[in-house]
């Protein structure tokens, strides 16, 4: 009997160890019920959902939802939605409230988010969020967000944790960035019309691990005007591996 009980315990443990983190996309959509002929307000969220290892998956999923709440909202503060359906409802409700106040001025509201696993290794899980929102005005806003996780714990990895020596990498990246965008080494980084804060080169808010290499991606307004668009520079891993803690 003791041997049988031990065997059951071992099998349970082995079964638990065999589980691997899985990520599957799910789609959440909602349209306004207010009649319209074209450009009907709509939100579409196509987002990766982590599954199979509860503690790890829960950490990843909460982070992704939290970031989307910062992206998809209208008002003074982000939605307090607990899930994607509620988040979609909140966006459409904001439109309908504005439409009641300004029925001839509100049109074409839209929110689209497409997420995917950009890169995955034993050390890094990189989720990319491609997002676009329009809530009136001259134009909408499109951008990318990079979310980095430890695939074994689900904890967020911050950009300053990626490098053995962040200053050394930053100095290297600035030289390469200046070379790509033809900015003289001894000139102010903004001399050609860029908009780096305090006239100093900075690493971007979003760093992506891709199959081709490490991508530094500056969304519109981060380093340049909307008209000038986003800026980016890609480094093959063989060129930057000496700077990286994680790969």
Number of C-alpha atoms within 10 A of each C-alpha: 6 6 7 9 10 11 12 11 11 12 12 12 11 11 10 11 9 8 10 12 14 12 15 11 14 12 14 15 15 16 16 17 11 10 8 11 5 8 10 16 24 19 24 18 23 19 26 22 20 21 17 13 16 12 13 19 22 16 16 27 17 16 17 19 18 17 14 21 21 13 18 23 20 18 8 6 9 17 20 12 15 12 13 20 14 13 24 24 16 19 26 23 15 14 21 18 11 14 15 10 10 11 11 8 10 17 19 16 19 22 25 17 22 17 21 17 17 17 17 18 12 10 13 20 23 22 23 25 23 17 20 18 20 19 20 13 7 6 10 13 13 16 16 21 21 19 23 27 22 19 21 16 13 24 17 16 17 13 17 11 12 17 18 15 14 16 13 11 16 16 14 13 20 18 14 17 19 15 12 11 13 10 20 13 12 6 10 14 22 17 11 12 12 20 17 16 12 9 12 11 21 17 19 16 14 18 24 22 24 18 12 11 18 21 19 20 23 23 22 18 16 19 24 18 14 13 8 12 13 18 18 15 15 18 17 13 18 9 10 15 16 12 18 16 12 15 16
